């Protein structure tokens, strides 16, 4: 005689199967949630070694930036880093980066050490009040923050040459991989404006 609860009782096996399926579904759901959290974390993480850059705007929007996309002598372009698996690190404005290309002979020694084939990369977040550094002065060959007029020298470590900014823009060390502008190491200093 079978008793309720015996392993080979049909009603018991049915319950175990349902509980097993429910647990499996729960574990899969947790794994997907972990994947989503990892992607969200990657989208807010600062640029990492081997990240590429993609155009923020224009006809090449979303495409990987290659050395030959950048005119020698400026102006800068605004970009976001992207991981090798395609995660765009655009979930924080602190990851906005500016790239520009110059003749390597025109770069300071320190800047040349950070650059790759004359391409330089800096945070596009002004060190004054965290506005975007999104303008170009052709007369000065310099980056300009359009909010309060801070001017940065891209050929000399983004040193402040005019305006209220208290420090240079943080830089990224670069390398070129198969023609693509690529991060070699993270930001040289804290990104963002003056802390209050």
C-alpha positions as CSV (number, residue, x, y, z in Angstrom):
1,X,0.0,0.0,0.0
2,X,1.3,3.4,-1.0
3,X,1.2,6.1,1.5
4,X,0.9,9.8,0.8
5,X,4.4,11.3,0.6
6,X,6.2,8.2,-0.8
7,X,8.6,9.1,-3.6
8,X,6.8,7.0,-6.2
9,X,3.4,8.3,-5.4
10,X,2.1,10.2,-8.5
11,X,0.8,13.2,-6.5
12,X,4.1,13.6,-4.7
13,X,6.2,13.4,-7.9
14,X,4.0,16.0,-9.4
15,X,4.6,18.4,-6.5
16,X,8.4,17.8,-6.6
17,X,8.5,18.4,-10.3
18,X,6.5,21.7,-9.9
19,X,8.7,22.8,-7.0
20,X,11.8,21.9,-9.0
21,X,10.6,23.9,-12.1
22,X,9.8,26.8,-9.9
23,X,13.3,26.8,-8.3
24,X,14.9,26.5,-11.7
25,X,12.9,29.4,-13.0
26,X,13.8,31.5,-9.9
27,X,17.5,30.7,-10.4
28,X,17.4,31.6,-14.1
29,X,15.7,34.8,-13.1
30,X,18.3,35.6,-10.6
31,X,21.1,35.0,-13.2
32,X,19.3,37.3,-15.7
33,X,19.0,40.0,-13.0
34,X,22.7,39.6,-12.2
35,X,23.5,40.0,-15.9
36,X,21.3,43.1,-16.1
37,X,23.1,44.5,-13.0
38,X,26.5,43.8,-14.5
39,X,25.5,45.6,-17.7
40,X,24.2,48.6,-15.7
41,X,27.5,48.6,-13.7
42,X,29.5,48.5,-16.9
43,X,27.5,51.3,-18.4
44,X,28.4,53.6,-15.4
45,X,32.0,52.4,-14.9
46,X,34.7,54.8,-16.0
47,X,36.7,54.0,-19.1
48,X,38.7,50.7,-18.8
49,X,41.7,49.4,-20.6
50,X,40.8,48.0,-24.1
51,X,37.6,50.1,-24.3
52,X,37.1,51.7,-27.7
53,X,35.3,55.0,-28.3
54,X,32.1,55.7,-30.4
55,X,31.0,58.9,-31.9
56,X,28.3,60.8,-29.8
57,X,26.8,62.7,-32.7
58,X,27.0,63.3,-36.5
59,X,27.0,61.0,-39.5
60,X,29.2,58.5,-37.7
61,X,27.1,58.4,-34.5
62,X,27.6,55.1,-32.7
63,X,30.5,53.9,-34.9
64,X,33.9,53.1,-33.4
65,X,36.4,56.0,-33.8
66,X,39.5,55.3,-35.9
67,X,42.6,57.4,-36.1
68,X,41.8,58.4,-39.7
69,X,38.5,59.8,-38.5
70,X,40.2,62.6,-36.7
71,X,41.6,65.6,-38.6
72,X,45.1,66.7,-37.6
73,X,45.0,70.0,-35.7
74,X,41.5,69.6,-34.2
75,X,38.7,70.3,-33.5
76,X,37.8,67.8,-30.8
77,X,35.0,65.2,-31.1
78,X,32.8,64.1,-28.3
79,X,32.7,60.3,-27.6
80,X,31.7,57.7,-25.1
81,X,33.8,54.6,-24.3
82,X,32.4,51.2,-25.3
83,X,33.5,47.8,-24.0
84,X,34.7,44.9,-26.2
85,X,31.3,43.2,-25.8
86,X,29.5,46.4,-27.0
87,X,28.3,47.9,-23.7
88,X,28.2,51.7,-24.1
89,X,29.5,53.4,-21.0
90,X,27.0,56.3,-21.3
91,X,24.9,56.0,-18.2
92,X,26.9,58.8,-16.5
93,X,27.9,62.2,-17.9
94,X,31.3,61.7,-16.2
95,X,32.2,59.3,-19.0
96,X,31.9,61.9,-21.8
97,X,35.4,62.1,-23.4
98,X,36.9,64.4,-26.0
99,X,39.4,63.2,-28.6
100,X,41.6,65.3,-30.8
101,X,44.6,64.6,-33.1
102,X,47.7,66.6,-33.5
103,X,51.2,66.2,-35.0
104,X,53.0,64.3,-32.3
105,X,55.9,66.8,-32.5
106,X,53.6,69.6,-31.4
107,X,52.7,67.8,-28.1
108,X,54.4,68.3,-24.8
109,X,56.6,65.4,-23.7
110,X,54.0,64.4,-21.0
111,X,51.1,64.7,-23.4
112,X,53.0,62.6,-26.0
113,X,53.4,59.9,-23.4
114,X,49.6,59.7,-23.0
115,X,48.8,60.0,-26.7
116,X,48.8,57.4,-29.5
117,X,49.8,58.5,-33.0
118,X,49.1,62.1,-32.0
119,X,45.6,61.4,-30.6
120,X,44.8,62.7,-27.2
121,X,41.9,61.9,-24.9
122,X,40.5,64.0,-22.0
123,X,37.5,64.1,-19.8
124,X,34.9,66.4,-21.5
125,X,33.7,67.5,-18.0
126,X,35.0,70.9,-17.1
127,X,36.9,71.0,-13.8
128,X,35.1,74.3,-12.8
129,X,31.4,73.5,-12.6
130,X,31.2,70.2,-14.5
131,X,29.8,71.7,-17.7
132,X,30.7,69.9,-21.0
133,X,33.9,71.1,-22.7
134,X,32.2,71.2,-26.1
135,X,33.6,74.2,-28.0
136,X,36.8,74.8,-30.0
137,X,38.8,77.9,-30.3
138,X,40.4,77.9,-33.7
139,X,42.5,81.0,-32.9
140,X,44.0,79.3,-29.8
141,X,43.8,75.7,-30.9
142,X,42.2,74.9,-27.6
143,X,39.2,73.3,-26.0
144,X,36.6,75.7,-24.5
145,X,33.9,75.1,-21.9
146,X,30.8,77.0,-23.3
147,X,29.3,77.6,-19.8
148,X,31.9,79.8,-18.1
149,X,34.7,80.1,-20.7
150,X,37.5,77.9,-19.3
151,X,40.1,77.3,-22.0
152,X,42.3,74.2,-22.0
153,X,45.5,73.5,-24.0
154,X,45.1,70.0,-25.6
155,X,48.7,69.8,-26.6
156,X,50.0,70.4,-23.1
157,X,48.0,68.0,-20.9
158,X,44.8,70.1,-21.1
159,X,46.4,72.8,-18.9
160,X,44.1,75.7,-18.1
161,X,45.1,78.7,-20.2
162,X,42.2,81.0,-19.4
163,X,39.0,81.1,-17.3
164,X,37.9,79.9,-13.9
165,X,38.8,76.2,-14.1
166,X,41.1,75.2,-11.2
167,X,43.0,72.3,-12.8
168,X,43.6,70.6,-16.1
169,X,41.2,68.1,-17.6
170,X,42.0,64.5,-16.6
171,X,43.6,62.5,-19.4
172,X,43.4,58.9,-20.6
173,X,46.4,57.0,-21.9
174,X,45.7,55.7,-25.4
175,X,46.8,53.0,-27.8
176,X,45.8,52.1,-31.3
177,X,44.4,48.7,-31.9
178,X,43.7,47.7,-35.6
179,X,43.2,51.4,-36.3
180,X,40.7,52.0,-33.5
181,X,41.5,54.6,-30.7
182,X,41.6,52.5,-27.6
183,X,42.0,53.1,-23.8
184,X,45.4,51.9,-22.4
185,X,44.7,53.1,-18.8
186,X,42.1,55.0,-16.9
187,X,41.7,58.7,-16.1
188,X,44.8,60.4,-14.7
189,X,42.9,62.2,-11.9
190,X,39.4,62.8,-10.5
191,X,36.8,63.7,-13.1
192,X,34.3,66.5,-12.5
193,X,34.0,70.0,-11.3
194,X,35.1,71.8,-8.1
195,X,33.6,70.1,-5.0
196,X,31.5,72.3,-2.7
